[in-house]
Amino acid sequence: MKKNYKTYAFAVLLIIAILAIMDGVNNSNAAEELRKEKDRLAEKAASFEKEYENNAKMLDEARKETAELEKEIESLSSAIEYKEFSAAIKTIESYKALQSFEEANAFMARIDGSGYYTGERSGKCHCGFIFNGEGFEWIPNSVLDLKEFRIEKDKISLTYQTVEEVKQDYQFVMVKAPGQYDREEKWRVEEITLVEKVPH
């Protein structure tokens, strides 16, 4: 009977040992699987990192190209603005030299609220332009040099110094429009306003 217990106890111990060995083998296999999975994930992460670096380089190159294109577009736009600006200044330079009101009137834009008046005072032309319903007296040979300018969308404002007899400087607001005598759209005077005179 005692022998049977010993045999039984030995058999139980043997089974426990076998189970422990099998469990160890299973754990070893699981650890190996985990190691393989870790290696696989590490490789995948490295691949993603490389792909990210490549995409980042491509994005950086695209940004540089975009910046260069923007600079080119800006320079083209500036060239167009300068061309238009030049044309507007040439208009006023021509206007400055005129000696007859009729010629000067040809430089005015035909728009709503604009017009002109003519008359004679002391044997001289008492003439002027009407801007937004208000009169502006034309004085020949009164415009001197360009003092400042401003470009706003489709308008160019040019401020010119005037002769000493005129107490304020002139600001010409230029637009592309038909004139008083023809329908051609080119740079013409939309309005002349008086601005504070700066000593020159």
Secondary structure, DSSP 8 states (H G I E B T S, - for coil): -HHHHHHHHHHHHHHHHHHHHHHHHHHHHHHHHHHHHHHHHHHHHHHHHHHHHHHHHHHHHHHHHHHHHHHHHHHHHHHHHHHHHHHHHHHHHHHHT---HHHHHTTBB--TT-EEE--EETTEE--EEEETTEEEE--TT-EEEEEEEEEETTEEEEEEEE-TTSSSEEEEEEEEE-BSS----EEEEEEEEEE-----
